[in-house]
Amino acid sequence: MQDNALSMDEINPFYFREPLAPLVAARKYRRKISIQRVLAYIRGHAEQREHVLVEGAGGLLAPLGEGFSLLDVIRELGASVILVAPNKLGVINQTLLTLRALDGRAQVALMRQKKQDPSAQSNCALLRELAAPAPVLDFPYLRVQKNTPP
């Protein structure tokens, strides 16, 4: 349970319905999202809490607003990064490219999938080798459990 629970608007102040790059969605709804506004929002929460988790949308370099991406936010904040990636075909390339953009400063959380493809057997070991010294953590598939009364 979280003390001082946040409203949905506080948790996600830059929400758009469609699964589009945030900049595309903002343009569609004639909204402007500036890096200054994003940074002020995050810093405001950081002053009130021990930890703040920021989740990007669309990937590290997807445009969040005019002229900036999550990478710019990370650099401005000097934030620690946990790169979460699905353990499936293509994750080696995706993860290594992202780590390169982050100058290798991230931890990797490799998430197993409900239905595993053959690459899932070797991805973690190969990433540990190729991404070093970045730690690569292997997480099991966590099935969604429906709420059932006791």
C-alpha positions as CSV (number, residue, x, y, z in Angstrom):
1,M,0.0,0.0,0.0
2,Q,1.2,3.5,-0.8
3,D,1.0,6.3,1.6
4,N,-0.3,9.6,0.2
5,A,-1.8,7.9,-2.9
6,L,-1.8,9.9,-6.0
7,S,-4.6,10.6,-8.4
8,M,-4.5,9.4,-12.0
9,D,-3.8,12.9,-13.2
10,E,-0.8,13.1,-10.8
11,I,0.5,9.7,-11.8
12,N,0.1,10.4,-15.5
13,P,-0.3,14.1,-16.3
14,F,0.6,13.7,-20.0
15,Y,-1.9,11.0,-21.0
16,F,-3.4,10.4,-24.4
17,R,-5.9,7.7,-25.4
18,E,-4.3,6.5,-28.7
19,P,-1.2,4.4,-28.8
20,L,0.9,7.1,-30.6
21,A,4.2,8.7,-30.0
22,P,3.5,11.4,-27.3
23,L,4.5,14.2,-29.7
24,V,2.1,12.9,-32.4
25,A,-0.8,12.6,-29.8
26,A,0.0,16.1,-28.4
27,R,-0.2,17.6,-31.8
28,K,-3.4,15.8,-32.6
29,Y,-5.0,17.4,-29.5
30,R,-3.3,20.7,-29.9
31,R,-1.4,20.4,-26.6
32,K,2.2,21.6,-26.0
33,I,4.4,19.6,-23.7
34,S,7.7,21.2,-22.9
35,I,10.8,19.6,-21.4
36,Q,10.7,22.4,-18.7
37,R,7.2,21.4,-17.7
38,V,8.1,17.7,-17.6
39,L,11.2,18.4,-15.5
40,A,9.3,20.7,-13.1
41,Y,6.7,18.1,-12.6
42,I,9.2,15.3,-11.8
43,R,11.3,17.5,-9.6
44,G,8.2,18.6,-7.7
45,H,7.3,15.0,-6.9
46,A,11.0,14.2,-6.1
47,E,11.0,16.9,-3.4
48,Q,8.0,15.2,-1.6
49,R,9.0,11.5,-2.0
50,E,12.0,9.3,-1.4
51,H,11.8,7.7,-4.9
52,V,10.1,8.7,-8.1
53,L,9.7,6.2,-10.9
54,V,9.3,7.8,-14.4
55,E,8.1,5.6,-17.2
56,G,8.7,6.7,-20.8
57,A,6.4,6.0,-23.7
58,G,7.5,4.7,-27.0
59,G,11.1,4.1,-26.2
60,L,14.1,6.1,-25.3
61,L,14.3,8.3,-28.4
62,A,10.6,8.6,-29.2
63,P,9.7,12.3,-29.1
64,L,7.8,13.3,-25.9
65,G,7.3,16.9,-27.0
66,E,8.8,19.4,-29.5
67,G,12.5,18.8,-29.6
68,F,13.0,16.4,-26.7
69,S,12.8,12.7,-25.8
70,L,13.1,10.6,-22.6
71,L,16.9,10.6,-23.1
72,D,16.9,14.4,-22.7
73,V,14.8,14.1,-19.5
74,I,17.2,11.4,-18.1
75,R,20.2,13.5,-18.8
76,E,18.7,16.7,-17.3
77,L,17.8,14.8,-14.1
78,G,20.9,12.7,-13.9
79,A,18.5,9.8,-13.4
80,S,19.3,6.2,-12.8
81,V,17.8,4.0,-15.6
82,I,16.2,0.6,-15.5
83,L,15.8,-0.6,-19.1
84,V,12.9,-3.1,-19.3
85,A,12.8,-5.3,-22.4
86,P,10.9,-8.3,-23.5
87,N,12.9,-11.6,-23.7
88,K,12.2,-12.4,-27.3
89,L,13.8,-12.2,-30.7
90,G,15.2,-8.8,-31.3
91,V,15.9,-7.9,-27.7
92,I,19.7,-8.1,-28.1
93,N,19.8,-5.4,-30.8
94,Q,17.1,-3.3,-29.1
95,T,18.9,-3.4,-25.7
96,L,22.4,-2.8,-27.0
97,L,21.3,0.2,-29.1
98,T,19.5,1.7,-26.1
99,L,22.4,1.1,-23.8
100,R,24.7,2.7,-26.3
101,A,22.5,5.8,-26.3
102,L,22.6,5.8,-22.5
103,D,26.4,5.4,-22.5
104,G,26.0,2.0,-20.9
105,R,24.6,3.5,-17.7
106,A,21.5,1.4,-17.0
107,Q,20.4,-1.8,-15.5
108,V,18.5,-4.2,-17.7
109,A,15.4,-6.1,-16.7
110,L,14.7,-8.8,-19.2
111,M,11.1,-9.9,-18.9
112,R,10.2,-13.5,-20.0
113,Q,7.1,-13.7,-22.1
114,K,4.0,-16.0,-21.7
115,K,4.9,-17.7,-25.0
116,Q,8.6,-18.0,-25.4
117,D,10.4,-18.1,-28.7
118,P,13.7,-20.0,-29.1
119,S,15.8,-16.9,-28.5
120,A,14.6,-16.6,-24.9
121,Q,16.9,-19.5,-23.9
122,S,20.1,-17.6,-24.8
123,N,19.2,-13.8,-24.7
124,C,19.9,-13.3,-21.1
125,A,23.4,-14.9,-21.1
126,L,24.4,-13.2,-24.3
127,L,23.2,-9.8,-23.0
128,R,25.2,-10.3,-19.8
129,E,28.2,-10.9,-21.9
130,L,27.7,-8.1,-24.5
131,A,26.2,-5.4,-22.2
132,A,28.8,-5.7,-19.4
133,P,29.3,-3.9,-17.1
134,A,25.6,-3.1,-17.1
135,P,23.7,-5.7,-14.9
136,V,21.2,-7.8,-16.7
137,L,18.4,-9.3,-14.5
138,D,16.1,-12.1,-15.7
139,F,12.5,-11.9,-14.6
140,P,10.0,-14.7,-14.9
141,Y,6.7,-14.3,-16.7
142,L,4.2,-13.0,-14.1
143,R,0.7,-14.1,-15.0
144,V,-2.1,-11.8,-14.3
145,Q,-4.3,-13.1,-11.5
146,K,-8.0,-12.2,-11.4
147,N,-9.2,-10.8,-8.1
148,T,-11.2,-13.5,-6.4
149,P,-12.9,-13.2,-3.1
150,P,-11.3,-15.3,-0.2
